[in-house]
Amino acid sequence: MEIDHQELEILFSVLVATILSGLVGYERENKDKPAGLRTNMIVGGFSCLIVSLSLPLIDFVHNYEFQEAVKADPIRILQALVVGISFIGAGTIIKQNNDKVKGLTTAATLLYCLGIGVATALHKYLIAVGITLLILIINYSFSAVKGKITGNSEENEGVK
């Protein structure tokens, strides 16, 4: 059995996306949010996997002469990923009796991990690392700044 270098590249990309998304998930986990470490890791890794497999899928379709029946459109893959991850994110949003909403940041963070996965799948590792750092700065720093401005810690606020 010969080692397929494309498969190794895909596995490496999925690993990188999973680790980077895990850093984001760790922050969510530390704040006791509904979608924590594992969920963010799975979202980032899965999105990377699906985007990474799109090229071999297109090659497969063309090799078996299905190209007349199937037109390759990578935007549809991204669109399906956004819809699917948005559905998962919607499950993290809770409206409380006092009309306060919790979980919006967690839902948005899941979408951000989708972006990490897509960037990694496209071998844009600098972008993937950069946006990982950016979401960590957003989630760590701005919640602390908001707490200082409003005089409330994030845990005591109704909106998270």
N, C-alpha and C positions, 0 to 999 in steps of 0.2 A: 504494500500500500504506500503510495507516494503522498508526501505531505503537500497539501494545497496551500500555497502562500497567501492566496486571497482569503481563505478561511482563517488562517492565523491572524491576518490583519484585522478581519472582522472581530474575532475574539478579543484581540488587543484593544480595539476601539471600544467594544462593549465593556471591557474591564475598566478602561479609563473613565468612560461615562458613568459607570456604576460607582466608582470611587469618588469622582467629583460630586455626583448627586448625593452620595452618602455624606459628604461634608455638609451639604445643605440640610439633609435630613437629620443630621446630628443636632444642628441648631434647633430644628423644629422639635425634636425629641426632648431636648433639654428644657424646652418651654411647655412640655406636656400638651402638645398639639395633636389633633386627631390623625394626621398623616406625618409620621416621623421618619426615622432612619430607614427602615426597610421599604416603606412605600416610595419614598423619594429615590432610593437606589433602584428599585424595580422600574419606576417611570423613566429614569434617565437611561438605564441599561436597555430597556425594552425599546424606547424610541430610537436609540442608536442601532439596535439590532434590525429593526424594521427598515430604517433608511439604508443601512449597510446592505441588506439583502435585496434591495430594489434593483441594484445594478446586475447581480447574478440572475435575478428573476427576468429582467429585460433580455439579457443574453440567452436565457433558456427559451423564452418565447420566440426570439429570432432564430435560434438554432433549430427549433422544431417547426419552423415555418408557420407559426401562428400569427405572424405580424399583421396579416390582413384582418384577422378577427379581433386582435387586441392591440390597441394603440397605447404606447407607454406615456404616462403623464405623471412625472414625479410630484407635481403639485397636489395631485389627488392623495398621494401617500401622506404628505404633510397635513393635508386637510383632515384626513381620517384620524391621524394621530391627535390633532388638536381637539377634534370632537370627542374622541375616546377619553383623553386625559381630562378634558373639561367635565365630562360625565363623572369621573372619579372625584374631581375637585368639588363638584356640586354636592357630593355626599359629605364633604367636610364642613359645609356651611350650615349653621344652625341659627334660626331666629328665635330669640328668647321672648318670654311673655312681655317684657318691658320694651319691646320693639328694638332691642339692640341685636346686632348681628355679630356672630363669632365665626371664625374660620375662613374669612375672605383672604387673609394673607397666606394661609396654608394652601388654599386652592390656587392662588396665584403662584406660589412657590412651586407647586407641582407642574404648572405650565412652564415655569422657568427651567425646571429640570428636563422637561421635554426639549427645550432649546439647547441645553447642555448636551443631551444625547444626540440631537441632530448635528450640532457643530462637530462633535467628536466623530460621528459617522462620516462626515464630509472631510475628515482629517484636518480640521481647523482647530488644532489643539490649543493654540494660543488664545483663540476666541473662547473656547470651552473653559480654559483655566481662568481667563479674564472675567467671563460672566459668572463663573462660580464665585470668584472673589467679590464681584459686585453684589450678588444677591446676599452673600454673607454680611457684607458691609451694610446693606439695606436692612436686613433682618436684625442684626445685632445693634448697630449704631443708632439707627433712626428710632427704634423703639425706646432706647434709653434717652435720646434727645426729646422725644415726644413726652416721655414721663416727666422730664425736668420742666418742660414748658407748661404742661397741664397740672403738674403736681401729683400725678397719679402714676403708679407703676402699671405696666401692661397687664399684670394679673388682676388688678383692681378695676380695669376698664371694661366696658361692655363690648367694645369693638376690638377685635384682635386681627 
